[in-house]
């Protein structure tokens, strides 16, 4: 087992603690990433995102984003460009700003663009041209640059000079010149790797004449970027996302540390929320408590809308209404995780609202838990399994476990009724990094996946009555190893004695 994996099995000191103002290491309190005092911080910042110069409590020297050094972003670009044929160019653009009632949501950068650049401002783009130089490519970064009038309202932006110096671009230009630059470059390269913004997903295909365009004219005229992209011949245009997905599938040591830190924040929030929960409380209050704890620990946002499903609500797989009251004797299924320094966490726990499982609840919970632990043990490269095979194993194990506690399952009962979802998905910068993943590929060391078996028993006669209306899912994030998996979400209790101990305050945990 590598030194990195050994460190991931212990409570984080190096990656997690330095970002948590109240995290103690060996009896000492570490508050900042460096010894810099608050007085040395630059206020207001001159940059469009946190950097060491302005936020030394969040970043260390040479880190471009918290936890990730500038050299790692360079390596990502080099690996991408090395994989391409000669005469190739890569184009990636930032995420659009999203609005509600005229006000902007908190901005989140496009994942692939951020993975390649670390640049966190909207209205930005990057062009990478494959070259024969020792670096292997030429990088041009497009952004808004400085604008004192807009910065008075919206905050600082990174200057073009700083884009060159800090983000290691060869050239920095105004985003206004991006369409013309793209048009001039497009005629020079035979292989153009690019993704159209808001490209259709497999689940919701979009034709050129989409329904909205057919019913009404677009709110805004077509951008110069879209016009140029659509003018490119399909023979030269290639999708970029599948190539970046292959790189993102394997987490570096730095990424593993950040993901462990994200899982630690979420796992501790799960444990404290178990203590906070009681009969008579609302599901929305439980969700709010979890989010509060994550934010207090340094999380930038939740990774997804949490599921807080009490009692029979747990039979709804993606129950996000969270608007009913918790009753005595019910279990609460909470599927919730934070995003921390660009990486998602995804943890599900099921626990008794009253602090102790009933005997039927305990029996069904133990069946799911035993299955989940057996499946985690198979998350190794040496096991030579793919996600499809791992899912089939989960069906076999769950069927055996349920039959042992009195279920008499017929064909289709498990897969169509009791366990209707897939076991696993990759996770990283995005919650689901599976859009371009082949589930038939074997798991390899360095991948991070979820393992989340669940059983949801409807009140129908073919299933034992004392299990009716119970929904139990147990989900962990697992770092695939050569021979041994590492559970990143180990901070969230899941053994029956630990879950009941967390609910009752016997683990030394309080609600806050």
QUINOR-V362200 format. One record per residue. N is the residue number from 0. RES is the residue in three letters. PSI is psi as a letter, one per 40 degrees, with the letter a starting at -180 (999 if undefined). OMEGA is omega in degrees with one decimal (* if undefined). Layout:
n=N res=RES psi=PSI omega=OMEGA
n=N res=RES psi=PSI omega=OMEGA
This chain:
n=0 res=UNK psi=h omega=-176.3
n=1 res=UNK psi=i omega=177.7
n=2 res=UNK psi=d omega=178.4
n=3 res=UNK psi=d omega=-178.1
n=4 res=UNK psi=d omega=177.5
n=5 res=UNK psi=d omega=-179.5
n=6 res=UNK psi=d omega=-179.9
n=7 res=UNK psi=d omega=179.9
n=8 res=UNK psi=e omega=178.9
n=9 res=UNK psi=i omega=173.5
n=10 res=UNK psi=h omega=-172.2
n=11 res=UNK psi=h omega=172.2
n=12 res=UNK psi=d omega=-172.4
n=13 res=UNK psi=d omega=-173.4
n=14 res=UNK psi=d omega=-171.6
n=15 res=UNK psi=d omega=-168.7
n=16 res=UNK psi=d omega=-174.0
n=17 res=UNK psi=e omega=178.6
n=18 res=UNK psi=e omega=-175.8
n=19 res=UNK psi=h omega=-174.1
n=20 res=UNK psi=e omega=-178.7
n=21 res=UNK psi=f omega=-177.4
n=22 res=UNK psi=h omega=-177.1
n=23 res=UNK psi=h omega=175.8
n=24 res=UNK psi=h omega=178.2
n=25 res=UNK psi=f omega=174.1
n=26 res=UNK psi=e omega=179.4
n=27 res=UNK psi=i omega=-178.8
n=28 res=UNK psi=h omega=178.5
n=29 res=UNK psi=h omega=-173.4
n=30 res=UNK psi=d omega=-174.6
n=31 res=UNK psi=i omega=179.4
n=32 res=UNK psi=d omega=177.5
n=33 res=UNK psi=i omega=177.4
n=34 res=UNK psi=e omega=-179.0
n=35 res=UNK psi=i omega=179.0
n=36 res=UNK psi=i omega=178.5
n=37 res=UNK psi=d omega=-176.2
n=38 res=UNK psi=d omega=-177.0
n=39 res=UNK psi=e omega=179.9
n=40 res=UNK psi=i omega=-179.4
n=41 res=UNK psi=h omega=179.2
n=42 res=UNK psi=h omega=-15.0
n=43 res=UNK psi=i omega=-178.7
n=44 res=UNK psi=i omega=173.9
n=45 res=UNK psi=e omega=-171.6
n=46 res=UNK psi=i omega=-177.9
n=47 res=UNK psi=e omega=178.5
n=48 res=UNK psi=i omega=177.1
n=49 res=UNK psi=h omega=174.6
n=50 res=UNK psi=i omega=-178.1
n=51 res=UNK psi=d omega=-177.1
n=52 res=UNK psi=d omega=-176.6
n=53 res=UNK psi=d omega=-175.8
n=54 res=UNK psi=g omega=-178.3
n=55 res=UNK psi=e omega=175.8
n=56 res=UNK psi=e omega=-179.7
n=57 res=UNK psi=d omega=-175.9
n=58 res=UNK psi=i omega=172.2
n=59 res=UNK psi=i omega=175.2
n=60 res=UNK psi=i omega=177.7
n=61 res=UNK psi=e omega=173.0
n=62 res=UNK psi=h omega=177.7
n=63 res=UNK psi=d omega=169.9
n=64 res=UNK psi=i omega=-174.6
n=65 res=UNK psi=h omega=177.4
n=66 res=UNK psi=e omega=-175.7
n=67 res=UNK psi=h omega=179.7
n=68 res=UNK psi=i omega=-178.7
n=69 res=UNK psi=d omega=-179.6
n=70 res=UNK psi=d omega=179.3
n=71 res=UNK psi=d omega=175.5
n=72 res=UNK psi=d omega=175.9
n=73 res=UNK psi=d omega=-179.0
n=74 res=UNK psi=d omega=178.3
n=75 res=UNK psi=d omega=-179.9
n=76 res=UNK psi=d omega=179.6
n=77 res=UNK psi=d omega=179.7
n=78 res=UNK psi=d omega=178.6
n=79 res=UNK psi=d omega=-175.9
n=80 res=UNK psi=d omega=177.3
n=81 res=UNK psi=d omega=-177.8
n=82 res=UNK psi=e omega=-174.8
n=83 res=UNK psi=i omega=175.0
n=84 res=UNK psi=i omega=176.8
n=85 res=UNK psi=i omega=-179.1
n=86 res=UNK psi=f omega=-178.6
n=87 res=UNK psi=i omega=175.0
n=88 res=UNK psi=i omega=179.7
n=89 res=UNK psi=h omega=176.6
n=90 res=UNK psi=h omega=178.2
n=91 res=UNK psi=i omega=-176.2
n=92 res=UNK psi=i omega=179.9
n=93 res=UNK psi=i omega=177.5
n=94 res=UNK psi=i omega=174.3
n=95 res=UNK psi=i omega=173.5
n=96 res=UNK psi=h omega=-179.9
n=97 res=UNK psi=i omega=-174.1
n=98 res=UNK psi=i omega=169.2
n=99 res=UNK psi=h omega=-179.5
n=100 res=UNK psi=f omega=175.9
n=101 res=UNK psi=e omega=179.5
n=102 res=UNK psi=i omega=-176.2
n=103 res=UNK psi=h omega=168.1
n=104 res=UNK psi=i omega=171.7
n=105 res=UNK psi=h omega=-171.0
n=106 res=UNK psi=h omega=171.5
n=107 res=UNK psi=h omega=-175.3
n=108 res=UNK psi=i omega=173.4
n=109 res=UNK psi=h omega=-169.0
n=110 res=UNK psi=d omega=-178.0
n=111 res=UNK psi=d omega=178.1
n=112 res=UNK psi=d omega=179.6
n=113 res=UNK psi=d omega=180.0
n=114 res=UNK psi=d omega=-176.6
n=115 res=UNK psi=d omega=-172.7
n=116 res=UNK psi=d omega=-170.8
n=117 res=UNK psi=e omega=-177.0
n=118 res=UNK psi=h omega=-169.1
n=119 res=UNK psi=e omega=179.7
n=120 res=UNK psi=i omega=172.7
n=121 res=UNK psi=i omega=179.0
n=122 res=UNK psi=f omega=-176.8
n=123 res=UNK psi=i omega=178.6
n=124 res=UNK psi=i omega=176.8
n=125 res=UNK psi=i omega=173.1
n=126 res=UNK psi=h omega=177.7
n=127 res=UNK psi=h omega=180.0
n=128 res=UNK psi=h omega=179.2
n=129 res=UNK psi=h omega=-179.2
n=130 res=UNK psi=i omega=178.0
n=131 res=UNK psi=e omega=179.4
n=132 res=UNK psi=i omega=179.0
n=133 res=UNK psi=d omega=177.4
n=134 res=UNK psi=d omega=176.5
n=135 res=UNK psi=e omega=-179.1
n=136 res=UNK psi=i omega=172.2
n=137 res=UNK psi=h omega=-174.2
n=138 res=UNK psi=h omega=173.4
n=139 res=UNK psi=h omega=-179.0
n=140 res=UNK psi=h omega=-180.0
n=141 res=UNK psi=h omega=178.3
n=142 res=UNK psi=a omega=-179.9
n=143 res=UNK psi=d omega=-174.8
n=144 res=UNK psi=a omega=-177.3
n=145 res=UNK psi=i omega=176.2
n=146 res=UNK psi=g omega=-171.1
n=147 res=UNK psi=d omega=-179.3
n=148 res=UNK psi=d omega=-179.0
n=149 res=UNK psi=d omega=-179.4
n=150 res=UNK psi=d omega=176.1
n=151 res=UNK psi=d omega=-179.1
n=152 res=UNK psi=d omega=-167.8
n=153 res=UNK psi=e omega=-177.8
n=154 res=UNK psi=i omega=-171.6
n=155 res=UNK psi=i omega=171.1
n=156 res=UNK psi=i omega=179.8
n=157 res=UNK psi=h omega=-179.9
n=158 res=UNK psi=i omega=177.6
n=159 res=UNK psi=d omega=177.9
n=160 res=UNK psi=d omega=178.5
n=161 res=UNK psi=d omega=176.4
n=162 res=UNK psi=d omega=177.0
n=163 res=UNK psi=d omega=-172.2
n=164 res=UNK psi=d omega=-172.0
n=165 res=UNK psi=d omega=-175.1
n=166 res=UNK psi=e omega=173.0
n=167 res=UNK psi=f omega=174.7
n=168 res=UNK psi=i omega=174.5
n=169 res=UNK psi=d omega=178.0
n=170 res=UNK psi=i omega=177.7
n=171 res=UNK psi=h omega=-174.1
n=172 res=UNK psi=i omega=177.6
n=173 res=UNK psi=i omega=177.8
n=174 res=UNK psi=d omega=178.8
n=175 res=UNK psi=d omega=-179.2
n=176 res=UNK psi=e omega=-175.4
n=177 res=UNK psi=d omega=-179.6
n=178 res=UNK psi=d omega=-179.5
n=179 res=UNK psi=d omega=177.4
n=180 res=UNK psi=d omega=178.9
n=181 res=UNK psi=d omega=-179.9
n=182 res=UNK psi=d omega=-178.9
n=183 res=UNK psi=d omega=-179.3
n=184 res=UNK psi=d omega=-173.2
n=185 res=UNK psi=d omega=179.7
n=186 res=UNK psi=e omega=-175.2
n=187 res=UNK psi=e omega=-171.7
n=188 res=UNK psi=i omega=179.4
n=189 res=UNK psi=e omega=179.5
n=190 res=UNK psi=h omega=-176.4
n=191 res=UNK psi=h omega=-178.0
n=192 res=UNK psi=h omega=-170.0
n=193 res=UNK psi=i omega=173.7
n=194 res=UNK psi=h omega=177.8
n=195 res=UNK psi=h omega=177.9
n=196 res=UNK psi=i omega=-179.3
n=197 res=UNK psi=f omega=179.2
n=198 res=UNK psi=i omega=-174.9
n=199 res=UNK psi=i omega=175.6
n=200 res=UNK psi=i omega=178.5
n=201 res=UNK psi=d omega=-175.5
n=202 res=UNK psi=d omega=-177.0
n=203 res=UNK psi=g omega=-177.9
n=204 res=UNK psi=i omega=-179.8
n=205 res=UNK psi=h omega=177.4
n=206 res=UNK psi=i omega=179.6
n=207 res=UNK psi=d omega=176.0
n=208 res=UNK psi=g omega=-179.9
n=209 res=UNK psi=i omega=-175.9
n=210 res=UNK psi=d omega=-177.4
n=211 res=UNK psi=d omega=179.3
n=212 res=UNK psi=d omega=-178.0
n=213 res=UNK psi=d omega=-176.0
n=214 res=UNK psi=d omega=-175.9
n=215 res=UNK psi=i omega=177.1
n=216 res=UNK psi=i omega=179.6
n=217 res=UNK psi=i omega=-179.0
n=218 res=UNK psi=d omega=-179.2
n=219 res=UNK psi=i omega=175.8
n=220 res=UNK psi=i omega=-180.0
n=221 res=UNK psi=h omega=-177.3
n=222 res=UNK psi=i omega=175.6
n=223 res=UNK psi=d omega=179.2
n=224 res=UNK psi=d omega=-179.1
n=225 res=UNK psi=d omega=179.8
n=226 res=UNK psi=d omega=179.9
n=227 res=UNK psi=d omega=-178.7
n=228 res=UNK psi=d omega=-178.2
n=229 res=UNK psi=d omega=179.1
n=230 res=UNK psi=e omega=-179.5
n=231 res=UNK psi=i omega=178.3
n=232 res=UNK psi=i omega=-178.1
n=233 res=UNK psi=d omega=179.6
n=234 res=UNK psi=d omega=-179.5
n=235 res=UNK psi=e omega=-175.9
n=236 res=UNK psi=h omega=-178.4
n=237 res=UNK psi=i omega=178.4
n=238 res=UNK psi=h omega=-179.8
n=239 res=UNK psi=d omega=-171.5
n=240 res=UNK psi=d omega=179.9
n=241 res=UNK psi=d omega=179.7
n=242 res=UNK psi=d omega=178.4
n=243 res=UNK psi=d omega=-179.7
n=244 res=UNK psi=d omega=178.8
n=245 res=UNK psi=d omega=177.7
n=246 res=UNK psi=d omega=-176.9
n=247 res=UNK psi=d omega=-177.4
n=248 res=UNK psi=d omega=-177.8
n=249 res=UNK psi=h omega=-175.3
n=250 res=UNK psi=h omega=175.9
n=251 res=UNK psi=i omega=178.1
n=252 res=UNK psi=d omega=179.3
n=253 res=UNK psi=d omega=179.1
n=254 res=UNK psi=d omega=178.0
n=255 res=UNK psi=d omega=179.9
n=256 res=UNK psi=d omega=178.4
n=257 res=UNK psi=d omega=179.8
n=258 res=UNK psi=d omega=174.8
n=259 res=UNK psi=d omega=178.7
n=260 res=UNK psi=d omega=177.2
n=261 res=UNK psi=d omega=179.1
n=262 res=UNK psi=d omega=176.2
n=263 res=UNK psi=d omega=178.6
n=264 res=UNK psi=d omega=-178.8
n=265 res=UNK psi=d omega=-178.8
n=266 res=UNK psi=d omega=177.6
n=267 res=UNK psi=d omega=177.4
n=268 res=UNK psi=d omega=175.0
n=269 res=UNK psi=d omega=-177.3
n=270 res=UNK psi=d omega=-178.9
n=271 res=UNK psi=d omega=178.0
n=272 res=UNK psi=d omega=172.1
n=273 res=UNK psi=d omega=179.7
n=274 res=UNK psi=d omega=-177.5
n=275 res=UNK psi=d omega=-174.6
n=276 res=UNK psi=i omega=176.8
n=277 res=UNK psi=i omega=174.8
n=278 res=UNK psi=h omega=-179.8
n=279 res=UNK psi=e omega=178.1
n=280 res=UNK psi=i omega=179.4
n=281 res=UNK psi=i omega=175.6
n=282 res=UNK psi=d omega=-178.8
n=283 res=UNK psi=d omega=177.8
n=284 res=UNK psi=d omega=177.8
n=285 res=UNK psi=d omega=178.6
n=286 res=UNK psi=d omega=-179.5
n=287 res=UNK psi=d omega=179.7
n=288 res=UNK psi=d omega=178.4
n=289 res=UNK psi=d omega=-178.2
n=290 res=UNK psi=d omega=178.3
n=291 res=UNK psi=d omega=-179.3
n=292 res=UNK psi=d omega=179.3
n=293 res=UNK psi=d omega=179.3
n=294 res=UNK psi=d omega=-179.8
n=295 res=UNK psi=d omega=-178.4
n=296 res=UNK psi=e omega=174.8
n=297 res=UNK psi=e omega=177.9
n=298 res=UNK psi=i omega=180.0
n=299 res=UNK psi=d omega=-178.4
n=300 res=UNK psi=i omega=168.9
n=301 res=UNK psi=i omega=-179.4
n=302 res=UNK psi=e omega=-178.8
n=303 res=UNK psi=i omega=177.2
n=304 res=UNK psi=h omega=-174.9
n=305 res=UNK psi=i omega=171.2
n=306 res=UNK psi=h omega=172.4
n=307 res=UNK psi=g omega=-169.9
n=308 res=UNK psi=h omega=179.8
n=309 res=UNK psi=i omega=176.1
n=310 res=UNK psi=b omega=-177.5
n=311 res=UNK psi=e omega=177.0
n=312 res=UNK psi=d omega=-179.3
n=313 res=UNK psi=e omega=176.2
n=314 res=UNK psi=e omega=175.3
n=315 res=UNK psi=h omega=-169.0
n=316 res=UNK psi=d omega=-179.3
n=317 res=UNK psi=f omega=178.2
n=318 res=UNK psi=h omega=-179.4
n=319 res=UNK psi=e omega=177.8
n=320 res=UNK psi=d omega=175.5
n=321 res=UNK psi=f omega=-172.5
n=322 res=UNK psi=f omega=177.5
n=323 res=UNK psi=i omega=-175.9
n=324 res=UNK psi=i omega=178.4
n=325 res=UNK psi=h omega=-178.2
n=326 res=UNK psi=i omega=177.4
n=327 res=UNK psi=h omega=179.2
n=328 res=UNK psi=e omega=179.4
n=329 res=UNK psi=i omega=166.5
n=330 res=UNK psi=i omega=175.9
n=331 res=UNK psi=h omega=173.4
n=332 res=UNK psi=h omega=179.9
n=333 res=UNK psi=h omega=176.5
n=334 res=UNK psi=h omega=-172.4
n=335 res=UNK psi=i omega=177.7
n=336 res=UNK psi=i omega=-178.8
n=337 res=UNK psi=i omega=167.4
n=338 res=UNK psi=h omega=-175.8
n=339 res=UNK psi=h omega=178.9
n=340 res=UNK psi=f omega=173.2
n=341 res=UNK psi=e omega=-175.2
n=342 res=UNK psi=h omega=-175.7
n=343 res=UNK psi=i omega=168.1
n=344 res=UNK psi=i omega=-173.8
n=345 res=UNK psi=h omega=-175.0
n=346 res=UNK psi=h omega=172.8
n=347 res=UNK psi=h omega=173.9
n=348 res=UNK psi=i omega=175.8
n=349 res=UNK psi=h omega=-172.3
n=350 res=UNK psi=i omega=-177.3
n=351 res=UNK psi=h omega=-178.5
n=352 res=UNK psi=d omega=-176.7
n=353 res=UNK psi=e omega=177.3
n=354 res=UNK psi=e omega=-179.6
n=355 res=UNK psi=h omega=176.7
n=356 res=UNK psi=i omega=166.2
n=357 res=UNK psi=i omega=-178.7
n=358 res=UNK psi=d omega=176.5
n=359 res=UNK psi=d omega=177.5
n=360 res=UNK psi=d omega=-180.0
n=361 res=UNK psi=d omega=-177.6
n=362 res=UNK psi=d omega=179.6
n=363 res=UNK psi=d omega=178.3
n=364 res=UNK psi=d omega=-178.8
n=365 res=UNK psi=d omega=178.4
n=366 res=UNK psi=d omega=179.5
n=367 res=UNK psi=d omega=-178.8
n=368 res=UNK psi=d omega=179.3
n=369 res=UNK psi=d omega=177.8
n=370 res=UNK psi=d omega=-177.4
n=371 res=UNK psi=d omega=-179.7
n=372 res=UNK psi=d omega=176.8
n=373 res=UNK psi=d omega=-179.7
n=374 res=UNK psi=d omega=177.8
n=375 res=UNK psi=d omega=-178.9
n=376 res=UNK psi=e omega=-179.4
n=377 res=UNK psi=e omega=-176.5
n=378 res=UNK psi=g omega=179.0
n=379 res=UNK psi=i omega=176.3
n=380 res=UNK psi=d omega=-177.7
n=381 res=UNK psi=d omega=178.0
n=382 res=UNK psi=d omega=176.1
n=383 res=UNK psi=f omega=177.8
n=384 res=UNK psi=i omega=169.8
n=385 res=UNK psi=i omega=-175.2
n=386 res=UNK psi=d omega=176.4
n=387 res=UNK psi=d omega=-179.3
n=388 res=UNK psi=d omega=178.0
n=389 res=UNK psi=d omega=177.9
n=390 res=UNK psi=d omega=177.7
n=391 res=UNK psi=d omega=175.3
n=392 res=UNK psi=d omega=-179.0
n=393 res=UNK psi=d omega=178.4
n=394 res=UNK psi=d omega=179.8
n=395 res=UNK psi=d omega=-177.2
n=396 res=UNK psi=d omega=179.7
n=397 res=UNK psi=d omega=178.7
n=398 res=UNK psi=d omega=179.4
n=399 res=UNK psi=d omega=-179.1
n=400 res=UNK psi=d omega=-177.6
n=401 res=UNK psi=d omega=178.3
n=402 res=UNK psi=d omega=179.8
n=403 res=UNK psi=e omega=-179.0
n=404 res=UNK psi=e omega=169.7
n=405 res=UNK psi=e omega=174.6
n=406 res=UNK psi=i omega=173.4
n=407 res=UNK psi=g omega=-169.6
n=408 res=UNK psi=h omega=174.1
n=409 res=UNK psi=i omega=-179.2
n=410 res=UNK psi=h omega=177.6
n=411 res=UNK psi=e omega=-178.9
n=412 res=UNK psi=d omega=-176.1
n=413 res=UNK psi=c omega=-171.8
n=414 res=UNK psi=d omega=-175.9
n=415 res=UNK psi=d omega=-174.0
n=416 res=UNK psi=d omega=-171.0
n=417 res=UNK psi=d omega=-172.6
n=418 res=UNK psi=g omega=-169.8
n=419 res=UNK psi=e omega=-175.8
n=420 res=UNK psi=i omega=179.6
n=421 res=UNK psi=i omega=-173.8
n=422 res=UNK psi=d omega=-161.5
n=423 res=UNK psi=i omega=169.4
n=424 res=UNK psi=i omega=174.7
n=425 res=UNK psi=i omega=-179.3
n=426 res=UNK psi=i omega=179.5
n=427 res=UNK psi=b omega=175.8
n=428 res=UNK psi=d omega=174.1
n=429 res=UNK psi=i omega=178.6
n=430 res=UNK psi=d omega=177.4
n=431 res=UNK psi=h omega=179.4
n=432 res=UNK psi=f omega=-172.1
n=433 res=UNK psi=e omega=-176.4
n=434 res=UNK psi=d omega=-177.5
n=435 res=UNK psi=f omega=-180.0
n=436 res=UNK psi=h omega=173.1
n=437 res=UNK psi=h omega=-179.4
n=438 res=UNK psi=e omega=178.5
n=439 res=UNK psi=e omega=178.3
n=440 res=UNK psi=i omega=179.6
n=441 res=UNK psi=i omega=174.3
n=442 res=UNK psi=i omega=-179.4
n=443 res=UNK psi=i omega=178.2
n=444 res=UNK psi=h omega=-179.5
n=445 res=UNK psi=e omega=174.3
n=446 res=UNK psi=i omega=173.8
n=447 res=UNK psi=h omega=-179.0
n=448 res=UNK psi=i omega=170.8
n=449 res=UNK psi=i omega=171.4
n=450 res=UNK psi=h omega=-168.1
n=451 res=UNK psi=g omega=173.2
n=452 res=UNK psi=i omega=178.7
n=453 res=UNK psi=i omega=175.8
n=454 res=UNK psi=h omega=-175.4
n=455 res=UNK psi=h omega=-169.5
n=456 res=UNK psi=h omega=177.4
n=457 res=UNK psi=i omega=-178.7
n=458 res=UNK psi=g omega=179.7
n=459 res=UNK psi=i omega=-169.2
n=460 res=UNK psi=d omega=-175.0
n=461 res=UNK psi=e omega=-179.9
n=462 res=UNK psi=i omega=-178.7
n=463 res=UNK psi=h omega=-172.2
n=464 res=UNK psi=d omega=-176.0
n=465 res=UNK psi=e omega=174.6
n=466 res=UNK psi=e omega=-175.9
n=467 res=UNK psi=i omega=176.0
n=468 res=UNK psi=f omega=173.7
n=469 res=UNK psi=h omega=173.0
n=470 res=UNK psi=h omega=-177.9
n=471 res=UNK psi=h omega=172.5
n=472 res=UNK psi=h omega=176.9
n=473 res=UNK psi=h omega=-173.4
n=474 res=UNK psi=h omega=175.1
n=475 res=UNK psi=i omega=169.4
n=476 res=UNK psi=h omega=-174.2
n=477 res=UNK psi=h omega=172.9
n=478 res=UNK psi=h omega=-179.4
n=479 res=UNK psi=h omega=176.7
n=480 res=UNK psi=i omega=176.8
n=481 res=UNK psi=d omega=-177.6
n=482 res=UNK psi=e omega=-176.8
n=483 res=UNK psi=h omega=174.6
n=484 res=UNK psi=i omega=175.6
n=485 res=UNK psi=h omega=177.5
n=486 res=UNK psi=h omega=-178.4
n=487 res=UNK psi=d omega=-174.9
n=488 res=UNK psi=f omega=-174.6
n=489 res=UNK psi=e omega=-178.0
n=490 res=UNK psi=e omega=-180.0
n=491 res=UNK psi=h omega=-178.8
n=492 res=UNK psi=i omega=174.9
n=493 res=UNK psi=d omega=172.5
n=494 res=UNK psi=i omega=-174.5
n=495 res=UNK psi=d omega=-178.7
n=496 res=UNK psi=d omega=-179.8
n=497 res=UNK psi=d omega=177.9
n=498 res=UNK psi=d omega=179.0
n=499 res=UNK psi=d omega=177.5
n=500 res=UNK psi=d omega=177.7
n=501 res=UNK psi=d omega=179.7
n=502 res=UNK psi=d omega=-174.9
n=503 res=UNK psi=e omega=179.8
n=504 res=UNK psi=e omega=-177.1
n=505 res=UNK psi=e omega=179.3
n=506 res=UNK psi=e omega=-177.2
n=507 res=UNK psi=e omega=-179.1
n=508 res=UNK psi=i omega=169.6
n=509 res=UNK psi=i omega=-174.1
n=510 res=UNK psi=d omega=-174.9
n=511 res=UNK psi=999 omega=*
